[in-house]
Amino acid sequence: MGFPVRVERKKQTIELVDTLKEALQYLNTPAGSAAGFLQDDCLACISAVSSVMEEVEDKEYAALAETCQIHIKQGDFGKAYTLADSLSQWIFEKVQIHYEIVFLPYKADMWDALDSVWRAAHADPSCVVRTIPIPYQSLDPQLNALTDEYEGDRFPSYVDITPYRDYDLSLQNPDVIFIHNPYDEFNRVTRVHPVYFSSNLIKFTDKLVYIPYFISTDKFPDHARFPAFKNSWKIFVQSENARQDILESKEIRPEQVVSMGSPKLDYLYNRIQNNAPMPAKWKAALNGRKVFLYNSSIARIMNDREDIIKSMQEIFRAFQTNKNIAIIWRPHPLSIQTIKSMKPHLLNSYLSLVKAFKKMSNAVYDESSDMYTAIIHSDAYIGDFSSVIASYAVTGKPILKLMPNMKSSFDYWGVSPAWLDYKEETTIPVAVNPGIVVDKELLFPANNRGAAFALDLASEQLRLTKVISQEIYKEPQLYAKACAYQDTLWFVPKRASKVFRYDQTTGETKEYSLPSTYRCEGQYHFTTGIQHDHYLWMLPAQSNMIVRLHMETGEMTGYKLCSDTIMSADQGLFCSNGVIHNNYLWIALNGRQALIQMNLISGEMMVHELSFLQESISAITSDGQALWIVTQTPKVIKWDPESNDTFIFDDWPKGFKEGERPFSSAVFDGENVWLVPCDANMIMKISSSTGEMTAAYSKLKKSAWAAINSSFPFDSIERNRALNANQELFSGAIINKDWIWFCPITAPAMLGVHLITGEIKKIEVKLSRSQDGKTLLVSRYPNPPQEGADLRSTFDNRSLPLKSFIDMVCMADEGDWSNKQCEEACASIANADGTSGEKIWSYVAEYLNR
């Protein structure tokens, strides 16, 4: 058949033959006999057709053209017309076409953004594909050229390179040109030659295609202002979410931007499937060690609020002191050029850092154009937000994102800067809200996590029992208390919007909506729950009613508060706590000198204004004969509601310090009233019969680390600024057989006191930071992940320090988070199964064949 021709040439030739046919048809009429000049034109035309198509080199075609020419010369225009028609049909049916496809990369390191598209085009028999690396310049801070660069010798060996000097775009007019550089003259670090600006390339093709050289792990960068976005026929981006980000500018036509994924992931899959070997020169540093890939980005260099040299030195120090691990450092390929151009004062320090790093025996400095070897031969990633994270995420290997300028970030989030003082801590304190002891395990809702835990009081081991359904692990203060009825746990909602039920036997969970007439004035629903028989009475925090829950059926009944007892949400909590006394529910009104007495049968309420009180009430309890009122000052009052007799207890032991609010609650063990410290430095008990006041434990002190963790500090900016962290020493106390257990919030440990012997037990309630981080990742985002959820299911060093991350990786401590990470990466990037390049090319080819 001969060689295929360019589509335009075939089209032009058919048009030329059609013109010839019109002339011959006219010459074959009586009127044409007077137009002898047309015969010469027809001969010139058939000669031109033969010349234009001579590259076809087909005998049948040559015979048709030659015979047609003979008949024209003989004046037999009818036969010439028939032959011209056959010639036109033959060209249409049998002459193959080819498309001229040109790839214009400039950095070899960025070839991965085009490789799979190139492979698909190269495999298309209708295409002639040319890869033409183009020259570029490195720039100084004034945007003057420092050096001329050309990387044509750094591309993979399977890519045939056409020297840019040997290819004239103006002569070839490619059908499609692919680029990965959108900047034209607006890049401040490097600049391609002006001949290859997108504004110039569109003179030579009507199909300029831009494919980003990066994968965005957050909102797609605002690049619409750059020339290639406006000049490109099509822009292929990683996801529909990225497409919408670009279209927000209103400067790009919707049909220009197509969501097709990223060829960078295709490149990774290809390298993994081909078992890319480890370079021989790496083996001494890496073999037998857990290997961490450290990726440093240009964004880190450009951060004016951080000492980047010091930050990197701290990272490298972790590897200098531990020879069981190794590090591969891959700086961004434009790091040094960027420092020269934008931060020249850092250049010497940076180069010294590189020199020192290269001397480490367990380190590899990888400045090759191929990042995938480092991805394949490492066990984990540490580094900045960059497109490398997206590629790494699909491997399922752990990722630790290093947050830039942590101090400034904490201030922005409303997180205590003191967090950084504990970056070497390997555990996180779990704040305990009151629960129930079942078979030597304390089952409780955490105050600083959206989960239920079980603490074995014998072995002192903590385990996660349930991440609360429909709520998320990172949200603090979801549930105020857990109560047990038969085999079921009921959780009293504090910030959660529904009552939560958990069957310990089956593991079944269910949520129950509050009564339809219920309304909440703030973000806190209930302060606590009072259990009585098969009912659970939930006391309002910032809501308009007491709610009674039937713990067998889940049925709820609401009892609206008296109008004079309701306060506005900005005054704080409505009720502090309550107690069943003589078959009535007594409720302490927060910040007032009053109690509500409620009939458990009729629901009728009565407010008791206590004239003998000068202080606001903090909590109440009952010894069966009288009510014990704990005030917000160091004073406890025993009051008999029937006789109105009172007795004041304020004879505190030597060394007692009350703090701002001494006690938060009280419980009765049958003989003694135990006072639960809020700020006081002692656990006190008062004999109900003798009135003797005894310090059961003294020298209490809040843990600064526990105080920082009393809520989840990385929930959201809005919540952090609105949420009042609980700074109590203990949230309450639980009596179980011969022990009373005090539930820590800011206390350093759960504290148990034996009711008979006075023996003290301390149990640190804590999670490893890696376990905490993994649970957060698994429960934090939709499952299955959704488009646009990006790559948040990865660790970051705000909550998981580098040391804890290294320990986790070294222990091969994996879990469900790995699958979640892969799934989220695939949900966030279209065609993340390695088919992006094929589909991009199919899309382009469909337009070519129209």
C-alpha positions in Angstrom: 0.0 0.0 0.0 3.0 2.3 0.5 3.4 5.0 3.1 0.5 6.7 4.9 0.1 10.5 4.3 -0.9 13.4 6.5 -4.6 13.8 6.8 -4.5 17.3 5.3 -2.5 16.0 2.3 -5.1 13.4 1.6 -7.9 15.9 2.0 -6.2 18.4 -0.3 -5.6 15.6 -2.9 -9.2 14.5 -3.0 -10.3 18.1 -3.4 -7.8 18.5 -6.2 -9.1 15.4 -8.0 -12.7 16.6 -7.5 -11.7 19.9 -9.2 -10.2 17.9 -12.1 -13.5 15.9 -12.4 -15.5 19.1 -12.7 -13.2 20.4 -15.5 -13.3 17.1 -17.4 -17.1 16.9 -17.1 -17.3 20.4 -18.7 -14.8 19.6 -21.4 -16.9 16.6 -22.4 -19.9 18.8 -23.3 -20.5 20.8 -26.5 -19.8 24.0 -24.7 -16.4 22.7 -23.5 -15.1 22.3 -27.0 -14.4 26.0 -27.1 -12.5 25.9 -23.8 -9.3 24.3 -25.0 -7.3 26.1 -22.3 -8.9 23.8 -19.7 -7.2 20.8 -21.2 -3.8 22.3 -20.2 -5.2 23.0 -16.8 -6.4 19.4 -16.4 -2.9 18.1 -17.4 -1.3 20.4 -14.8 -3.9 19.2 -12.3 -3.3 15.4 -12.9 0.5 16.1 -12.7 0.0 17.8 -9.4 -2.1 14.9 -8.1 0.6 12.5 -9.1 3.3 14.7 -7.4 1.4 15.2 -4.2 0.7 11.5 -3.7 4.0 10.1 -5.1 5.0 9.1 -1.5 2.2 6.5 -1.6 4.3 4.5 -4.0 1.4 2.3 -5.2 1.4 0.7 -8.7 -2.4 0.8 -9.0 -2.5 4.5 -8.1 0.3 5.3 -10.5 -1.4 3.4 -13.3 -4.7 5.2 -12.7 -3.0 8.6 -12.8 -0.9 7.8 -15.8 -3.8 6.5 -17.9 -6.0 9.4 -16.9 -3.2 11.7 -18.1 -3.0 9.9 -21.5 -6.7 10.3 -22.1 -6.6 13.9 -21.3 -3.8 14.4 -23.8 -5.9 12.5 -26.4 -9.0 14.6 -25.7 -11.0 11.6 -24.6 -12.4 13.5 -21.6 -15.2 11.0 -20.9 -12.7 8.1 -20.2 -10.5 10.6 -18.4 -13.4 11.5 -16.1 -14.1 7.9 -15.3 -10.5 7.3 -14.4 -10.4 10.5 -12.3 -13.5 9.3 -10.4 -11.8 5.9 -9.9 -8.7 7.7 -8.7 -10.7 9.8 -6.2 -12.5 6.7 -4.9 -9.2 4.8 -4.6 -7.5 7.7 -2.6 -10.5 7.9 -0.3 -10.7 4.1 0.4 -7.1 3.0 0.2 -4.7 5.8 1.0 -3.9 5.5 4.7 -3.4 8.6 6.8 -1.0 9.4 9.6 -1.1 12.0 12.3 1.9 14.0 13.4 2.0 13.9 17.2 4.6 16.0 19.0 5.6 15.9 22.7 7.5 18.9 24.0 8.8 18.1 27.5 11.5 20.3 29.0 12.4 18.6 32.3 13.3 14.9 32.1 12.0 14.6 35.7 8.6 15.6 34.5 8.4 13.1 31.7 6.2 10.8 33.9 3.3 13.3 33.3 3.4 12.4 29.6 4.8 8.9 29.4 1.6 6.8 29.3 0.0 9.1 26.8 3.2 8.9 24.7 3.0 5.1 24.9 -0.6 5.0 23.8 0.1 7.4 20.9 3.2 5.5 19.9 1.2 2.2 19.7 -1.3 3.8 17.4 -0.4 2.8 13.9 -2.0 5.9 12.5 0.5 8.2 14.2 4.0 9.4 13.8 5.1 10.4 17.3 8.1 12.7 17.9 9.5 13.5 21.3 11.3 16.8 21.2 12.9 18.0 24.5 13.0 21.7 24.4 15.7 24.1 25.8 15.1 26.2 28.9 16.9 28.7 31.1 17.4 29.0 34.8 16.7 32.5 36.1 18.1 34.8 38.8 15.9 36.9 41.2 15.7 39.6 38.6 14.5 37.0 36.0 17.7 37.2 34.1 19.0 34.0 32.5 21.7 32.3 34.6 22.3 29.2 32.5 21.0 27.5 29.3 19.7 24.0 30.0 18.9 21.0 27.8 18.0 17.6 29.1 17.5 15.6 25.9 20.1 13.0 27.1 18.2 12.2 30.3 15.1 10.7 29.0 14.3 6.9 29.2 16.1 4.9 26.6 12.9 3.6 25.0 11.9 7.1 24.0 13.3 8.2 20.6 14.5 11.7 20.8 14.2 14.2 18.0 16.7 17.2 18.5 14.8 20.4 18.6 17.1 21.9 16.0 16.0 19.2 13.5 12.3 19.9 13.7 10.6 23.0 12.2 7.1 23.4 13.7 6.2 25.9 11.1 6.8 23.4 8.3 5.4 20.3 10.0 2.3 21.8 11.6 1.7 18.9 14.0 -1.9 17.6 14.4 -1.4 17.6 18.2 1.2 19.1 20.5 1.5 17.9 24.2 3.1 20.1 26.8 3.5 20.0 30.6 4.7 23.5 31.2 1.9 26.1 31.5 3.9 29.2 32.4 5.4 30.7 29.2 7.2 33.8 30.4 5.7 33.8 33.9 7.8 31.2 35.6 10.2 32.8 38.1 12.6 29.9 38.3 13.0 28.4 34.8 11.8 29.6 31.4 11.5 27.7 28.2 12.7 29.2 24.9 10.1 31.7 23.6 9.6 29.6 20.4 7.9 27.1 22.7 5.6 29.4 24.6 2.0 28.2 24.3 1.1 31.5 22.7 3.5 30.6 19.9 2.7 26.9 19.6 -0.9 27.6 18.7 0.3 29.1 15.4 1.4 25.6 14.4 -1.4 23.4 15.6 -5.1 23.7 16.4 -4.8 21.0 19.1 -2.4 22.1 21.9 -2.8 19.8 24.9 -1.7 20.7 28.4 -1.2 17.9 31.0 -0.1 19.1 34.5 3.3 17.8 35.6 1.9 17.5 39.2 -0.9 15.9 41.1 -2.6 18.3 43.5 -3.4 16.9 47.0 -5.7 19.7 47.9 -7.5 22.4 46.0 -6.1 22.6 42.5 -3.7 25.6 42.2 -5.0 28.8 40.7 -3.2 28.4 37.4 -5.9 29.6 35.1 -4.1 32.9 34.7 -1.2 31.2 33.0 -1.1 31.2 29.2 -1.3 27.5 28.5 -4.6 27.3 30.2 -6.1 29.8 27.9 -4.2 28.7 24.8 -4.8 24.9 25.1 -7.4 23.1 23.0 -7.7 20.6 26.0 -6.4 20.5 29.5 -6.5 17.1 31.1 -6.7 17.2 34.9 -6.7 14.6 37.6 -10.4 14.7 38.7 -13.7 16.4 38.3 -13.0 18.2 41.6 -9.8 19.7 40.1 -11.8 20.6 36.9 -14.3 22.6 39.0 -11.5 24.4 40.8 -10.1 25.6 37.4 -13.5 26.6 36.2 -14.1 28.8 39.2 -11.9 31.4 37.6 -14.5 31.9 34.8 -11.6 32.4 32.4 -11.5 28.9 31.0 -14.3 27.4 28.8 -15.8 24.3 30.4 -15.2 22.3 27.3 -11.5 23.0 27.5 -11.0 21.1 30.8 -11.4 17.3 30.9 -11.1 15.0 33.9 -9.1 12.0 33.0 -6.7 11.3 35.9 -2.9 11.6 35.9 -0.4 9.7 33.7 2.0 10.0 36.7 0.1 7.1 38.4 0.3 5.1 35.2 4.0 5.5 35.2 4.2 4.2 38.8 2.1 1.1 38.0 4.4 0.4 35.1 7.5 0.6 37.1 6.1 -1.6 39.9 5.0 -4.2 37.3 8.5 -4.2 35.8 10.1 -4.7 39.2 12.4 -1.7 38.9 15.7 -2.8 40.5 17.5 -0.9 43.3 20.5 1.0 42.0 23.7 -0.8 43.0 25.1 2.3 44.7 22.1 2.5 47.0 22.4 -1.0 48.4 25.1 -0.3 51.1 23.0 2.5 52.6 19.6 0.8 52.4 19.8 -3.0 52.5 18.6 -4.5 55.8 17.0 -1.2 57.0 13.6 0.3 57.0 13.7 3.0 54.4 12.0 6.3 54.5 11.6 8.5 51.4 12.0 12.2 52.4 10.6 14.6 49.8 11.2 18.3 50.1 9.2 20.7 48.0 9.6 24.2 46.6 6.7 25.3 48.8 8.8 24.6 51.9 11.7 26.7 50.4 9.4 29.6 49.7 7.9 29.6 53.3 9.2 32.8 54.8 8.0 31.9 58.3 10.2 28.8 58.8 13.8 28.1 59.2 13.9 25.4 56.5 17.6 24.5 57.1 16.9 23.9 60.8 13.8 21.9 60.0 15.6 19.5 57.7 18.5 19.2 60.1 16.1 17.9 62.7 14.7 15.4 60.3 18.1 14.1 59.3 19.2 13.9 63.0 16.6 11.2 63.6 18.4 9.1 61.1 21.9 9.9 62.2 21.1 8.6 65.6 19.4 5.4 64.4 21.3 3.1 62.1 18.4 0.6 61.9 16.7 3.0 59.5 17.7 4.7 56.3 16.6 7.8 54.4 16.3 8.7 50.7 16.2 12.4 50.2 14.6 13.5 46.9 14.6 17.3 46.7 12.3 19.0 44.1 14.3 19.1 40.8 14.1 22.9 40.9 15.2 23.3 44.5 18.6 24.8 43.9 17.4 26.9 40.9 14.6 28.2 43.2 17.0 29.1 46.0 19.3 30.8 43.6 16.5 32.8 42.1 14.3 33.5 45.1 16.3 32.9 48.3 20.0 33.4 47.3 20.9 34.0 51.0 20.1 30.4 51.8 22.2 28.9 49.0 25.5 28.2 51.0 23.6 26.8 54.0 21.5 24.5 51.8 24.6 23.3 49.8 26.4 22.6 53.2 23.3 20.6 54.3 23.4 18.5 51.1 27.1 17.9 51.6 26.7 16.7 55.2 23.7 14.5 54.2 25.7 12.7 51.5 28.2 11.7 54.2 25.7 9.8 56.2 26.1 6.0 55.9 22.4 5.3 55.9 21.4 8.0 53.5 20.9 8.3 49.7 20.7 11.7 48.0 18.5 11.0 44.9 18.5 13.8 42.3 17.8 11.5 39.4 14.9 12.2 37.0 13.1 9.1 38.3 11.3 9.4 41.6 9.7 6.0 41.2 12.7 4.0 42.1 12.7 5.8 45.5 9.0 5.1 45.9 9.3 1.4 45.1 12.3 0.8 47.3 11.1 2.7 50.4 8.9 1.6 53.2 7.3 4.9 54.1 7.1 8.6 53.0 7.9 11.7 55.1 7.8 15.1 53.6 5.8 18.0 52.3 2.5 18.2 50.5 3.3 17.5 46.9 2.2 15.4 43.9 4.6 12.7 45.2 2.1 12.0 48.0 -0.7 11.1 45.6 1.6 8.6 43.8 2.8 7.2 47.1 -0.7 6.8 48.5 -1.8 4.2 45.9 1.0 1.9 47.1 -0.7 1.7 50.5 2.6 2.4 52.3 2.4 4.9 55.2 2.7 8.6 54.7 3.7 11.3 57.2 3.0 14.8 56.0 5.2 17.5 57.5 3.2 20.6 58.3 5.0 23.8 57.5 5.7 26.4 60.2 4.0 24.5 63.0 4.0 27.3 65.5 2.1 29.6 63.2 -0.2 26.8 62.1 -1.1 26.1 65.8 -1.9 29.7 66.4 -4.1 29.7 63.4 -5.9 26.6 64.5 -6.3 27.8 68.1 -4.0 25.0 69.4 -1.7 25.5 72.4 1.9 26.1 71.2 2.8 23.9 74.2 1.9 20.9 72.0 5.3 21.2 70.5 6.9 20.7 74.0 5.5 17.2 73.9 6.4 16.2 70.3 8.5 13.3 71.7 5.6 11.8 73.7 4.7 8.4 72.3 1.2 8.3 73.9 -1.9 10.4 74.0 -3.9 10.7 77.2 -7.5 9.6 76.8 -9.9 11.7 78.8 -12.5 9.5 80.6 -16.2 10.4 81.0 -18.2 8.4 83.5 -19.1 4.9 82.4 -19.9 1.5 83.9 -17.7 -1.4 85.1 -18.5 -4.8 83.5 -16.4 -7.9 84.3 -13.5 -5.8 85.6 -13.6 -3.5 82.5 -14.5 0.1 82.7 -16.6 0.9 79.6 -16.7 4.6 78.9 -17.1 7.3 76.3 -13.9 9.4 75.8 -14.1 13.1 76.4 -11.5 13.9 73.8 -12.4 11.3 71.1 -15.6 10.2 69.5 -15.3 6.7 70.6 -16.1 4.2 73.4 -13.2 2.5 75.2 -12.8 -0.4 77.6 -10.1 -0.1 80.3 -9.2 -3.4 82.0 -8.8 -2.4 85.7 -6.6 -5.5 86.4 -4.2 -5.5 83.4 -4.5 -1.8 82.9 -4.8 -2.3 79.1 -7.0 0.0 77.1 -8.8 -1.0 74.0 -11.1 0.7 71.5 -14.5 -0.8 71.5 -16.4 1.3 69.1 -16.1 4.5 67.0 -19.4 6.1 67.5 -21.7 5.6 64.5 -22.5 8.6 62.4 -20.1 10.8 64.4 -16.4 11.0 63.8 -13.5 10.0 66.0 -11.8 13.4 66.1 -14.8 15.2 67.6 -14.5 15.7 71.4 -17.2 15.8 74.1 -19.7 13.8 72.1 -21.1 11.8 75.0 -21.3 12.8 78.7 -21.8 9.4 80.2 -22.5 5.7 79.5 -25.0 3.7 81.5 -25.7 0.0 81.4 -29.0 -1.9 81.3 -28.8 -5.6 81.0 -26.4 -6.2 78.0 -26.8 -2.8 76.5 -24.8 0.4 76.9 -26.6 3.7 76.5 -24.6 6.9 75.8 -26.0 10.2 76.9 -25.3 12.8 74.1 -23.4 15.9 75.0 -22.4 17.4 71.6 -23.8 14.4 69.7 -27.3 14.9 68.4 -28.7 11.5 69.1 -28.7 8.9 71.9 -26.4 6.0 71.1 -27.1 2.3 72.0 -24.5 -0.4 71.9 -25.3 -4.1 72.5 -22.2 -5.7 74.1 -23.3 -9.2 73.1 -24.0 -8.7 69.4 -22.0 -5.6 68.7 -25.2 -4.1 67.2 -25.5 -0.3 67.4 -28.4 2.0 66.9 -29.1 5.7 67.2 -32.3 7.2 68.7 -33.6 10.7 67.8 -34.6 13.0 70.6 -38.3 14.0 71.0 -39.8 16.2 68.2 -40.5 19.0 70.6 -36.9 19.0 71.9 -34.7 22.0 71.0 -31.2 22.9 71.9 -30.0 26.5 72.5 -26.3 25.8 72.0 -23.9 23.0 71.1 -24.3 21.0 74.3 -27.4 18.8 74.8 -27.1 17.0 78.2 -24.7 17.3 81.1 -25.3 13.8 82.5 -27.8 11.0 82.9 -29.3 9.7 86.1 -30.2 6.0 86.0 -33.3 4.8 88.0 -34.7 1.3 87.4 -35.1 0.9 83.7 -35.2 4.6 83.0 -32.4 7.0 82.2 -33.1 10.6 83.0 -31.0 13.0 80.9 -30.4 16.4 82.3 -30.3 19.4 79.9 -27.1 21.3 79.3 -28.4 23.9 76.8 -31.7 22.4 75.8 -35.3 23.0 76.9 -36.3 19.7 78.5 -35.4 16.8 80.7 -35.6 13.6 78.6 -36.6 10.3 80.1 -35.3 7.2 78.1 -36.9 3.8 78.5 -33.8 1.5 78.3 -35.7 -1.5 77.2 -37.6 0.1 74.3 -35.6 3.2 73.5 -38.8 5.3 73.8 -38.2 8.8 75.0 -40.4 11.3 76.8 -39.6 15.0 77.2 -40.4 17.2 80.2 -40.1 20.9 79.4 -38.3 22.9 82.0 -40.1 25.7 83.9 -39.7 28.9 82.0 -37.9 30.6 84.9 -35.3 27.9 85.0 -34.2 28.2 81.4 -31.2 30.4 80.7 -29.8 31.5 77.4 -27.0 29.4 75.9 -24.4 32.2 76.4 -24.8 31.8 80.2 -23.3 28.3 80.0 -24.9 25.0 81.1 -28.4 25.0 82.5 -28.0 22.0 84.8 -24.8 20.7 86.5 -26.0 17.3 87.8 -28.7 15.5 89.7 -29.6 12.7 92.0 -32.6 10.5 92.9 -33.6 11.3 96.5 -36.8 9.9 98.2 -38.3 8.9 94.8 -37.8 12.4 93.4 -35.3 13.6 90.8 -33.4 16.6 92.2 -31.5 18.7 89.8 -28.8 21.3 90.5 -29.1 24.5 88.4 -25.7 25.6 87.3 -24.6 29.0 88.6 -27.6 29.4 90.9 -28.6 28.8 94.4 -31.6 26.7 93.4 -32.7 23.1 92.9 -35.4 21.5 90.8 -37.5 18.8 92.5 -39.3 16.6 89.9 -42.0 14.0 90.5 -40.8 10.8 88.7 -44.4 9.7 88.0 -46.2 12.9 87.0 -43.3 14.9 85.8 -44.4 17.9 87.9 -41.5 20.2 88.8 -40.9 22.6 91.7 -38.0 25.1 92.0 -36.4 25.4 95.4 -34.6 28.7 95.9 -32.1 28.0 98.8 -31.9 31.1 100.9 -29.3 29.6 103.1 -26.8 29.5 100.1 -24.6 32.4 99.3 -22.7 30.4 96.6 -23.7 28.8 93.4 -24.3 25.1 93.3 -21.7 22.9 91.6 -23.2 19.4 92.3 -25.5 17.4 94.6 -25.7 13.8 95.8 -27.8 12.0 98.4 -27.1 9.7 101.3 -30.7 8.6 101.5 -31.5 10.9 104.4 -30.3 14.3 103.2 -29.0 16.1 100.1 -25.3 17.0 100.0 -24.8 20.3 98.1 -21.3 21.0 96.7 -20.9 24.7 96.0 -18.5 26.3 93.7 -16.5 27.5 96.7 -14.7 25.3 99.2 -17.9 24.6 101.1 -20.2 21.5 101.3 -23.7 21.8 102.8 -25.8 18.9 104.1 -29.5 19.8 103.7 -32.6 17.9 104.8 -35.4 19.1 102.5 -38.1 18.0 104.9 -36.8 19.7 108.0 -34.8 22.3 106.2 -31.9 21.6 108.6 -28.4 22.4 107.2 -24.9 21.6 108.2 -21.8 23.2 106.7 -18.6 21.4 106.0 -15.6 23.6 105.4 -12.9 22.4 107.8 -10.3 21.3 105.2 -7.1 19.5 106.1 -3.8 21.4 106.2 -2.3 21.8 102.8 -5.7 21.9 101.1 -5.8 24.1 98.0 -9.2 24.7 96.5 -8.3 26.3 93.2 -10.9 28.2 91.1 -13.6 25.6 91.5 -12.8 22.9 94.1 -15.1 20.1 93.2 -17.2 19.1 90.2 -19.4 16.3 91.6 -20.0 14.0 94.5 -20.9 10.3 95.0 -22.1 8.4 98.1 -20.7 4.9 98.8 -23.2 3.9 101.6 -21.1 5.5 104.3 -19.1 8.4 102.9 -19.7 11.2 100.5 -16.8 11.5 98.1 -15.9 14.8 96.6 -14.6 14.7 93.0 -11.9 17.3 92.5 -12.2 19.8 89.7 -9.3 22.1 90.7 -8.8 21.0 94.4 -5.5 19.2 95.2 -7.2 16.5 97.4 -9.8 13.8 97.0 -12.0 14.3 100.1 -14.5 12.0 101.8 -17.0 13.0 104.4 -18.6 10.5 106.8 -22.4 10.9 106.5 -22.8 9.7 110.1 -20.0 11.5 111.9 -19.2 14.4 109.6 -15.5 13.6 109.7 -13.6 15.0 106.8 -10.7 13.0 105.5 -8.2 13.5 102.7 -8.2 10.1 100.8 -5.5 11.3 98.4 -3.6 14.6 98.3 -1.1 16.4 96.1 -3.2 16.2 93.0 -1.8 18.1 90.1 -3.1 18.6 86.6 -1.0 17.1 83.7 -0.1 19.8 81.2 -0.1 17.1 78.4 -3.5 15.8 79.5 -4.8 19.4 79.6 -3.7 20.0 76.0 -5.5 16.8 75.0 -8.7 17.3 77.0 -10.3 17.9 73.6 -9.2 17.0 70.2 -7.0 19.9 69.1 -7.1 19.4 65.4 -10.9 19.0 64.9 -11.6 22.2 62.9 -10.7 25.8 63.2 -14.3 26.8 64.0 -14.8 24.2 66.7 -11.4 24.9 68.3 -12.3 28.5 68.7 -15.9 27.9 69.9 -15.4 24.8 72.0 -14.7 25.2 75.7 -12.2 22.6 76.6 -12.9 20.6 79.8 -10.1 21.4 82.3 -11.4 19.4 85.3 -9.1 17.0 87.1 -11.8 14.4 87.0 -15.1 14.1 85.2 -16.7 12.0 87.9 -16.3 8.9 90.0 -17.6 5.3 89.7 -18.1 2.9 92.6 -17.5 -0.7 91.8 -17.6 -3.2 94.7 -14.8 -2.2 97.1 -13.3 0.5 94.9 -14.1 4.0 93.8 -12.6 5.1 90.5 -12.0 8.7 89.6 -12.2 9.4 85.9 -9.4 11.6 84.6 -9.7 14.6 82.3 -6.6 16.5 83.1 -5.4 14.3 85.9 -2.3 12.3 84.8 -4.0 8.9 85.6 -7.2 7.2 86.6 -7.1 7.0 90.4 -8.7 4.2 92.4 -9.2 4.2 96.2 -10.1 1.0 98.1 -13.2 1.9 100.2 -12.0 -0.2 103.1 -8.2 -0.2 103.2 -7.6 3.2 101.5 -5.2 1.5 99.0 -4.4 3.7 96.0 -4.2 2.5 92.4 -3.1 4.6 89.5 -3.8 3.6 85.9 -2.6 5.8 83.0 -5.3 5.8 80.4 -3.5 6.3 77.1 -3.2 5.3 73.5 -0.1 5.1 71.4 0.0 8.0 69.1 0.3 5.7 66.1 -2.9 3.8 67.2 -4.7 7.1 67.7 -3.6 8.3 64.3 -4.6 5.0 62.6 -8.0 5.0 64.2 -8.5 8.6 63.1 -7.7 7.8 59.5 -9.9 4.8 59.3 -13.0 6.5 60.8 -12.5 10.1 59.7 -13.7 10.1 56.1 -16.6 8.6 54.1 -16.2 4.9 53.3 -16.2 4.3 50.5 -14.3 7.6 49.9 -15.9 10.2 47.7 -14.7 12.3 44.8 -13.1 15.4 46.1 -12.2 14.0 49.5 -8.6 14.3 48.4 -5.8 12.5 50.3 -6.5 13.4 53.9 -6.3 9.7 55.0 -2.6 10.1 55.6 -0.7 10.9 58.8 0.7 14.3 59.6 3.2 15.5 62.2 0.8 17.7 64.1 -0.8 14.7 65.8 1.8 12.0 65.0 5.4 13.0 65.6 8.2 11.8 63.4 9.6 9.5 66.1 6.3 7.7 66.7 5.8 7.4 62.9 9.2 5.8 62.5 8.5 3.4 65.4 5.2 2.4 63.8 6.8 1.7 60.4 9.6 -0.3 62.0 7.1 -2.5 63.8 5.2 -3.0 60.5 2.2 -1.7 62.5 -0.4 -1.6 59.7 -4.1 -1.8 59.7 -7.3 -0.8 57.8 -5.9 2.7 57.3 -3.7 1.3 54.5 -6.7 0.1 52.4 -8.5 3.4 53.2 -5.5 5.4 51.9 -5.5 3.4 48.6 -9.2 3.7 48.2 -9.2 7.4 48.9 -6.4 8.0 46.4 -8.4 6.1 43.7 -11.5 8.0 44.6 -9.7 11.3 44.4 -8.1 10.7 41.0 -9.9 9.6 37.9 -8.7 6.4 36.2 -6.3 5.7 39.1 -6.1 2.1 37.9 -3.2 2.9 35.5 -5.4 3.7 32.5 -5.3 7.5 32.4 -2.8 7.8 29.5 -4.8 5.3 27.4 -8.0 7.2 27.9 -6.5 10.6 27.3 -5.1 9.4 24.0 -8.4 7.7 23.1 -10.1 11.0 23.7 -7.7 12.9 21.5 -7.7 10.3 18.8 -11.5 10.4 18.6 -11.3 14.1 17.7 -8.6 13.4 15.1 -10.7 10.8 13.3 -13.8 13.0 13.1 
